Every structure is written in C-alpha cells, then in structure tokens.
Amino acid sequence: MTAGGQAVAGHRVGLRRLAALLAGRASFRLLLYGSAAVLALAWTAQDFNAYSAAVGAVNWLGMLIQAGTEKAALKLVPRARRTKDQILGTLRAVTLYVPLPFTAVAVAAVVFAPGATATLYLLAIAYYVALGCGMLGVALHRALERYNRDTAYFALLGLGMAGMAGLAFALRVPPEGYLCGLLALTTALNLGLLPGLPRARANAGVRRVLAGTAVLMGAADVLHSAQVGVLFLELALTPHATGSGHLYLVTLGWTFAGSVIYTVQRIYQPRLSARIANGGTAAAKVLARRVTGAVTWLSAAWLLSAGSAVAITRPSGPFALVALLVTLLPIHTLMNYGVFILENTDGTDLRASARAAIIGLAVVAALGAVAIPLFGTAGAIVALGANELAVSLTAGRTSSLRARRGDAAARPT
C-alpha cells in the first residue's frame, strides 16, 4: 500500500471523535463569547473599547502562525515516509520558540509602561502569537492521530479564560492584567503539548518544501483574518470608532462559526490529501470550479442586497450586524469549501488560491475605506462580504482557464 493509501485507511474520523473535537472547540468559543460579555460589564466603556480595538486589530496573528503551518503538516505528513519526523520536528520548534520574543517584549512593556496603549497592543500580539502556536501544536498531535490533546487543550483554555474573566469582574482587573493572565495560561498549555512530538531536524530540501507549502496554504486564512483587523483599524480612524465594542462582539460569533468550518476541514484534510494524491486531482478541480462559480453569483447578489439595505436604513445596532453576518455565512462556508479543495490539489491551484486571497484583502480594505466612514460598523460588514466575490472570481477563473488549456492540450491534433 502507498503512503497515501495508508493515510486514507488510517485517518478515520467517526461521528464520536468528530463530536469530541467539535465540543472542545465549541466550548472554547462559547466561553470566549461569554467572557467578552462579562468583561463588558466589568470594565468601563472606554476600557472595553480599548481592549476590543487591540484584540480586534491583531487577532489575525494567531492565524498567521497557525494556518499555513497546520495545513502544510496535515497535507504533507499523510504523504510522507522518511521525512515525516523532520516535518514534525521543525514545526515543534515553531511551537516552542516563536512565542518567546513576543512574550519577552510584552513583559518588558508591562514592567516599564504598564498603562500605555502600546502595552495593551503588545500583550494582545504576544497572546495571539502564543495561541496560534498552541493551535499548531494540537494539529501536530492530530496528524499523529492523537485527537484527545486537541479536545483537552481547548477545553482547558476556555475554562481558564472564563475564570480570569470572573476575576476581572470581581477584582476589577484591568485589560492589561487580563491579557497577562491569558498569556501565562496559553504558554503553560503550549509547553504541555511538546512531549511526544519528534525533535528531528529537517534538511534544507524539506525546509524549503515545508516553508513554501505553509506560505501558500496559509494565505487564504491569514489574509481573511487580517481583513477583520484592517476593518477595525479603519473604524478606529473614523467618528464611528465607538462602535468597536459592538463590532468585536458580533465578530466573535463570526469567528466562532468560522472556527467550526475550519476545524471540520482540518480534521478531514489528511484523508482528502491522500485521496487526491492517489489519483483524484481531476475530479477535485471540477468540483472546485463548480463551487467557486456558485459563490460568484451568490456573493454578488448578497453585496447588492446588503449594500442597498445598509444605504437605506443605516443600521448601527448589534442585531442588524448579526443579521448581515448570518446571511453572509452560507456563502462564506461555500467559498471556504472551494478554496479548501483547490489548496489540496496541485501547485498551480494552490498559487491561484493564494493570489485570490491577496486580491480579496485589497478589495475589502478598499471598500472598507469608503463604506466605514459612511455607514460605520454596518459598512465594515458589507466590506467584509466583498471577499467572497473577489476570491471566487479570481481563484475560479484561474482554475477554469488552466483546466481548459489542459483539455485542449490533451486533444489529438
């Protein structure tokens, strides 16, 4: 049996295991959302808005660390034989060493400038870098079919976060103290992930393949997370900056739904990667083209209807923002599915999806620069929805052109 065939046979995820993995992630996200509500009661509006602006602007850093490296591991490890330990050992080192400089700078800022706005941002940066490394660590254990580490990590992180939110409410702990607690908790949990992971060093060739795959595969998720950060920054520069708290609370629900989609895809990625490697590339490309084509039409209709509704009603409350995101979610889910398939095919479609993500970020930022000054937080949501149209048009069209060229080249002359 080939390495790909062995991976298909080995990475079986039944309903019980899937439920356990989703329960761990869901508990973390629900406790995160509940903690945010407690913090809104514990702090003044000024403190909560400052905290929301900081974490909203930099939370994409967690995805920057996690997404590409995790996806690369889950794509390459099922196909690897001799280089598996080298891949895992390199990513273990990322989990251990990458958070150290960010944590050191944040601790120094707390000591020398405890009340500064920059300190709040540095603590948020250090926390999200550490969280991204923790998510990478549990992914490495999943690649080795150790699924319980994933469930335990997120359950403990959620419980610890909720406990610290309770302390912030009872003892009036400021945002800087709360983020210090989160950073300490995440660091301790990350250290607990290291035992059982290989320490092997990768040769230059393996490092190049791993780095290239990680950069291209992480582009879509990282840049989509960065879109939210850009929108927070654009909002902070307008008279609507007081809406940062509302935008943060509703985007927590958005990221919760996105995390479920992302988790399910990552759970099944090893099997998909192995199946495509065993001869399923052509069928995967056809399916991806159909999905991105449907997303193009659906996202265009959503932008037209949502943009018109916002321009006419000019909503500002959280319920209107939730309604916009709820209607966008099915389109976002479908787009993610199409990109997920493309990323696991060959290098040409992987590069196409990365380019599409860059264009999506540029489109969202440009539309946000216009819509946010006019419509505030609702304008930010409309701008976020432009990503689906930009990505589906770019990735789907590129994949279709290549497929047609391939078909034409295959015809007899």
C-alpha positions in Angstrom: 0.0 0.0 0.0 1.3 3.5 -0.8 1.8 6.2 1.8 -1.3 8.0 0.5 -3.3 4.8 0.7 -2.1 4.1 4.3 -3.2 7.7 5.3 -6.7 7.2 3.8 -7.0 4.0 5.8 -5.5 5.4 9.0 -7.1 8.8 9.4 -10.7 7.7 10.0 -12.8 10.2 12.0 -16.1 8.8 13.1 -19.1 10.8 14.5 -18.0 10.2 18.1 -14.5 11.6 17.5 -15.8 14.4 15.4 -18.2 15.4 18.1 -15.5 15.3 20.8 -13.2 17.6 18.7 -16.0 20.0 17.9 -17.1 20.0 21.5 -13.7 21.1 22.7 -13.5 24.0 20.1 -17.2 24.9 20.7 -16.7 25.1 24.5 -13.7 27.4 23.9 -15.5 29.7 21.6 -18.7 29.8 23.7 -16.6 30.6 26.8 -14.7 33.2 24.8 -18.0 34.9 23.9 -19.3 34.7 27.4 -16.1 36.1 28.8 -16.4 39.1 26.5 -19.8 39.8 27.8 -18.5 39.6 31.4 -15.6 41.9 30.5 -18.0 44.4 29.0 -19.7 44.6 32.4 -16.5 44.5 34.4 -14.8 47.4 32.7 -15.7 50.9 31.7 -16.9 51.5 28.1 -13.5 53.2 27.5 -11.5 50.3 28.7 -13.6 47.7 26.9 -13.4 49.7 23.6 -9.6 49.9 24.0 -9.4 46.2 24.7 -11.7 45.4 21.7 -9.7 47.6 19.4 -6.4 46.0 20.4 -7.5 42.3 20.2 -9.6 43.0 17.1 -6.7 44.6 15.3 -4.1 41.8 16.0 -6.1 38.6 16.4 -5.2 37.6 12.8 -1.6 36.9 14.1 -2.8 33.7 15.6 -4.0 32.6 12.2 -0.7 33.8 10.6 1.2 31.4 12.9 -1.2 28.5 12.7 -3.0 28.3 9.3 -0.2 27.7 6.8 1.9 25.5 9.1 -1.0 23.4 10.2 -2.4 22.9 6.7 1.1 22.1 5.5 1.5 19.5 8.2 -1.9 17.9 7.5 -1.2 17.8 3.8 2.4 16.6 3.8 2.6 14.2 6.8 0.0 11.7 5.4 2.1 11.6 2.2 5.5 11.4 3.9 7.6 8.4 4.8 11.2 9.1 5.6 10.7 12.9 6.1 7.7 12.7 8.5 9.7 13.2 11.7 11.7 16.1 10.1 8.4 17.9 9.2 7.0 17.4 12.7 10.3 18.3 14.4 10.6 21.6 12.5 7.0 22.6 13.4 7.6 21.5 17.0 10.4 24.1 17.1 8.0 26.7 15.8 5.6 25.9 18.6 8.3 26.3 21.2 10.4 29.2 20.1 8.3 31.6 18.1 6.3 33.0 21.1 9.4 33.7 23.1 10.5 37.1 21.7 6.9 38.4 21.6 6.3 37.4 25.2 9.6 39.0 26.4 8.7 42.3 24.7 5.2 42.3 26.2 6.5 41.6 29.7 9.1 44.4 29.4 6.3 46.8 28.3 4.2 45.8 31.4 7.1 46.5 33.7 8.2 49.8 32.2 5.0 51.2 30.8 2.0 49.4 32.4 -0.7 51.9 31.4 0.3 52.7 27.9 -1.9 51.9 24.9 1.1 50.3 23.2 1.5 47.9 26.1 -2.1 46.7 25.6 -1.3 46.0 21.9 1.9 44.3 22.7 0.2 42.0 25.2 -2.5 41.2 22.6 0.1 40.4 20.0 2.0 38.1 22.3 -1.2 36.3 23.3 -2.3 35.7 19.8 1.1 34.5 18.7 1.2 32.1 21.6 -2.4 30.9 20.8 -1.5 30.4 17.1 1.4 28.2 18.2 -0.8 26.2 20.5 -3.3 25.6 17.7 -0.3 24.4 15.6 0.8 22.1 18.4 -2.6 20.3 18.7 -2.7 20.0 14.9 0.7 18.1 15.0 -0.8 15.7 17.5 -3.9 15.2 15.2 -1.5 14.5 12.3 -0.2 11.7 14.6 -3.8 10.6 15.3 -3.7 11.8 18.9 -7.1 13.6 19.0 -7.6 13.9 22.7 -4.9 16.5 23.0 -7.0 18.8 20.8 -10.1 18.5 22.9 -8.3 18.9 26.2 -6.3 21.9 25.1 -9.3 24.0 24.0 -11.5 22.9 27.0 -8.8 24.0 29.4 -8.1 27.2 27.6 -11.8 28.1 27.6 -12.3 27.3 31.3 -9.2 29.3 32.2 -10.4 32.3 30.1 -13.8 32.2 31.8 -12.2 32.0 35.2 -10.0 35.0 34.5 -13.0 37.0 33.2 -14.7 36.2 36.5 -11.7 37.5 38.4 -11.6 40.6 36.2 -15.3 41.3 37.2 -14.8 40.5 40.9 -11.5 42.2 41.4 -11.7 44.9 38.7 -8.6 43.6 37.0 -7.8 46.0 34.1 -7.4 44.8 30.4 -3.6 44.6 30.8 -3.9 42.2 33.7 -6.4 40.1 32.0 -4.2 39.7 28.9 -1.2 38.9 31.1 -3.3 36.1 32.6 -4.3 34.8 29.2 -0.7 34.9 28.0 0.5 32.9 31.0 -2.2 30.3 30.6 -1.6 29.8 26.9 2.2 29.5 27.5 1.7 26.8 30.1 -0.7 24.8 27.9 1.7 25.1 24.9 4.5 23.6 27.0 2.3 20.7 27.8 1.9 19.9 24.1 5.7 19.4 23.4 6.1 15.9 24.9 5.5 13.2 22.3 6.5 15.3 19.3 9.7 14.4 17.4 12.8 16.6 17.8 14.3 15.7 14.4 15.9 18.5 12.4 14.9 18.9 8.7 17.4 19.1 5.9 17.4 22.1 3.5 15.1 20.4 1.0 12.4 19.5 3.5 12.5 23.0 5.0 12.0 24.6 1.5 9.1 22.4 0.7 7.5 22.9 4.1 8.0 26.7 4.0 6.6 27.1 0.5 3.6 24.9 1.2 2.9 26.7 4.5 3.1 30.2 2.9 0.8 29.3 0.1 -1.7 27.2 2.1 -2.0 29.7 4.9 -2.6 32.7 2.6 -6.4 32.4 2.4 -7.0 32.0 6.2 -4.4 34.5 7.3 -5.5 37.2 4.9 -9.1 36.7 5.7 -8.3 37.2 9.4 -6.3 40.2 8.5 -9.3 41.7 6.8 -11.1 41.9 10.1 -8.1 43.6 11.7 -7.9 46.1 8.8 -11.6 46.9 9.2 -11.0 47.6 12.9 -8.2 49.9 12.1 -10.3 51.7 9.5 -13.1 52.0 12.0 -10.8 53.4 14.7 -9.9 56.3 12.3 -13.4 57.4 11.8 -16.1 59.2 14.0 -17.7 55.7 14.3 -14.8 54.4 16.5 -17.1 54.0 19.5 -18.7 51.1 17.6 -15.5 48.9 18.1 -17.1 47.2 21.0 -20.2 46.2 19.0 -18.1 45.1 16.1 -15.9 43.0 18.3 -18.9 41.2 20.0 -20.6 40.3 16.7 -17.3 39.2 15.0 -16.8 36.8 17.9 -19.8 34.9 16.7 -18.5 35.2 13.1 -15.1 33.7 14.1 -16.9 31.0 16.2 -18.7 29.9 13.1 -15.6 30.2 11.0 -13.6 28.1 13.5 -16.2 25.3 13.2 -15.8 25.3 9.4 -12.0 25.5 9.7 -11.9 22.7 12.3 -14.0 20.3 10.3 -11.9 20.9 7.2 -8.6 20.3 9.1 -10.0 17.1 10.6 -10.7 15.6 7.2 -7.8 17.2 5.4 -5.4 14.2 5.8 -7.9 11.9 4.1 -8.6 14.4 1.3 -4.9 15.0 0.7 -4.3 11.3 0.5 -7.2 10.7 -1.9 -6.2 13.5 -4.2 -2.6 12.2 -4.2 -4.0 8.7 -5.2 -5.5 10.0 -8.5 -8.3 12.3 -7.6 -6.9 15.6 -8.8 -9.1 15.9 -11.9 -12.4 15.3 -10.1 -11.3 17.7 -7.3 -10.6 20.5 -9.8 -14.0 20.1 -11.5 -15.8 20.3 -8.1 -13.8 23.3 -7.0 -14.7 25.2 -10.3 -18.4 24.5 -9.7 -18.3 25.6 -6.1 -16.5 28.9 -6.9 -18.9 29.6 -9.8 -21.9 29.3 -7.4 -20.2 31.6 -4.9 -19.6 34.3 -7.5 -23.4 34.6 -8.2 -24.5 34.3 -4.6 -21.9 36.8 -3.3 -22.8 39.3 -6.0 -26.5 39.1 -5.0 -25.6 39.4 -1.3 -23.5 42.5 -1.9 -26.2 44.2 -3.9 -29.0 43.5 -1.4 -27.0 44.0 1.8 -25.4 47.2 0.4 -28.8 48.6 -0.6 -30.3 47.8 2.8 -27.4 49.4 4.7 -27.5 52.5 2.5 -31.3 52.9 3.0 -31.6 52.1 6.7 -28.1 53.0 8.0 -28.3 50.5 10.9 -25.9 50.7 13.8 -27.1 48.3 16.5 -25.7 44.8 17.1 -28.8 42.9 15.9 -28.5 44.4 12.4 -24.8 43.5 12.3 -25.7 39.9 13.3 -28.3 39.7 10.6 -25.8 40.8 8.0 -23.3 38.2 9.1 -25.8 35.4 9.4 -26.9 35.9 5.7 -23.3 36.0 4.6 -22.2 32.9 6.5 -23.6 30.3 4.0 -21.8 32.0 1.1 -18.6 32.2 3.2 -18.9 28.5 4.0 -19.3 27.5 0.4 -16.3 29.7 -0.6 -14.1 28.1 2.0 -15.0 24.7 0.7 -14.0 25.6 -2.8 -10.7 27.0 -1.6 -10.1 24.0 0.6 -10.3 21.7 -2.4 -8.0 23.9 -4.5 -5.4 24.1 -1.8 -5.0 20.3 -1.7 -4.7 19.7 -5.4 -1.5 20.8 -7.3 0.8 23.7 -7.0 -0.9 25.8 -9.8 -4.2 25.9 -8.0 -2.5 26.4 -4.6 -0.8 29.5 -6.0 -4.1 30.7 -7.6 -5.9 30.5 -4.2 -3.1 32.4 -2.6 -3.3 35.2 -5.2 -7.0 35.3 -4.8 -6.6 35.8 -1.1 -4.3 38.8 -1.7 -6.8 40.3 -4.1 -9.6 39.7 -1.5 -7.8 41.6 1.2 -7.2 44.5 -1.2 -10.8 44.7 -2.2 -12.1 44.5 1.4 -9.7 47.2 2.5 -10.6 49.5 -0.4 -14.4 49.0 0.1 -14.0 49.5 3.9 -12.2 52.8 3.4 -15.3 54.0 1.6 -18.1 52.2 3.4 -17.0 52.6 7.0 -16.8 56.4 7.1 -20.3 56.4 5.5 -22.1 53.7 7.4 -19.9 52.8 10.4 -19.9 49.2 11.6 -22.5 48.1 9.1 -20.2 49.4 6.3 -17.5 47.2 7.8 -19.7 44.1 7.4 -20.6 44.9 3.8 -16.9 45.4 3.0 -16.1 42.0 4.6 -18.6 40.4 2.3 -16.7 41.6 -0.8 -14.0 39.0 -0.1 -16.2 36.1 -1.3 -16.8 37.7 -4.7 -13.2 38.7 -5.2 -11.8 35.3 -4.2 -14.4 33.2 -6.2 -13.8 35.3 -9.3 -10.1 35.1 -9.1 -9.5 31.6 -8.0 -12.3 30.1 -10.0 -11.4 31.8 -13.2 -7.7 30.9 -13.0 -8.6 27.3 -12.3 -11.0 27.1 -15.2 -8.6 28.7 -17.7 -5.9 26.2 -16.7 -8.3 23.3 -16.9 -9.5 24.3 -20.4 -5.8 24.7 -21.6 -5.1 21.3 -20.2 -8.1 19.8 -22.0 -7.1 21.5 -25.3 -3.5 20.2 -25.0 -4.8 16.7 -24.4 -6.9 16.6 -27.6 -5.4 14.9 -30.6 -4.3 17.2 -33.4 
